[in-house]
Amino acid sequence: MCRRRRVEQTSVSDFKQALELIFNLDEAHVYFKNEAGRKHRVFLVMGNSPEEVTADWSYAKDDATGFNAAMDVFKAEDHL
């Protein structure tokens, strides 16, 4: 028998709120939308230590959503 897990969707626009929510879960699907409206999904799997992530994002070679370019310049400490 296959059971579906209950999925809860929560929208946040504040970076700190998002981090607090994500790091209190075992896994999370995070959806981003760029200025052009293109969407990108990231699947995060948390590790055993606080704020440890064992799996993270992937992207297409053409980087059509711009997500990889954004991650190249992103520094979390700038938002804490």
PEZIZI-V877595 format. One record per pair of residues at least 12 apart in sequence whose C-alpha atoms are under 10 Angstrom apart, sorted by the first residue. I is the first residue (numbers start at 1). J is the second residue. Records with the same first field share a line. If there is no record, write none. Layout:
BEGIN
I: J  J
END
This chain:
BEGIN
7: 28
9: 28  29  30
10: 30
11: 30  31
14: 79
15: 76  79  80
16: 76  79  80
18: 30
19: 51  76  80
20: 51
22: 44  45  46  51
23: 44  45  46  47  50  51  52  53
24: 46  50  51
25: 44  45  46
26: 44  45  46  47  48  53
27: 43  44  45  46  47  53  54  55
28: 42  43  44  45  46  56
29: 41  42  43  44  45  56  57
30: 42  43  44  57
31: 43
32: 65  67
33: 65  66  67
34: 65  66  67  70
35: 65  66
36: 65  66
37: 65
38: 64  65  66  67
39: 64  65  66  67
40: 57  58  59  64  65  66  67
41: 57  58  59  67
42: 55  56  57  58  59  67
43: 55  56  57  58
44: 56  57
57: 71
END
